[in-house]
Amino acid sequence: MSNKLSKEERKALARKALEDRAKHPQKKSNGSGFAQIDADAKKIRKLIFYQLF
């Protein structure tokens, strides 16, 4: 039993992946992952602060 894909099957999978990415593009993030986490944490802190007071 072989799990290897033929060259045509790999090309078909790659083509399908490219088409899926074209249909559903991912939004570019602003900055690195850590910068986004820091920004989200800042928003959450503000929300919690304003809910307490």
C-alpha positions in Angstrom: 0.0 0.0 0.0 1.6 3.2 -1.1 0.7 6.6 0.3 2.6 8.5 -2.3 0.7 10.8 -4.7 1.4 10.9 -8.4 2.8 14.1 -10.0 -0.6 14.9 -11.5 -2.4 14.4 -8.1 0.1 16.7 -6.4 -0.4 19.3 -9.1 -4.2 19.0 -8.8 -4.0 19.5 -5.0 -1.8 22.5 -5.4 -4.1 24.0 -8.0 -7.1 23.5 -5.8 -5.3 25.1 -2.8 -4.4 28.1 -4.9 -8.1 28.4 -6.1 -9.3 28.2 -2.5 -6.9 30.9 -1.4 -8.0 33.1 -4.2 -11.7 32.7 -3.3 -11.1 33.2 0.4 -8.1 35.5 0.9 -6.8 36.0 4.5 -6.7 39.5 5.8 -3.2 40.8 6.3 -2.4 41.4 10.0 -0.9 44.7 11.2 2.5 43.8 12.6 3.8 40.6 14.0 1.8 38.1 16.0 3.0 39.5 19.3 2.1 43.0 18.3 -1.4 41.8 17.5 -1.7 40.0 20.9 -0.5 43.2 22.7 -3.1 45.3 20.8 -5.8 42.8 21.7 -4.7 42.8 25.4 -4.8 46.6 25.5 -8.4 46.6 24.1 -9.5 44.0 26.7 -7.9 46.0 29.5 -9.8 49.1 28.4 -13.1 47.2 28.2 -12.6 45.8 31.7 -11.6 49.2 33.1 -14.6 50.9 31.8 -16.9 48.2 33.0 -15.6 48.5 36.5 -16.0 52.2 36.7 
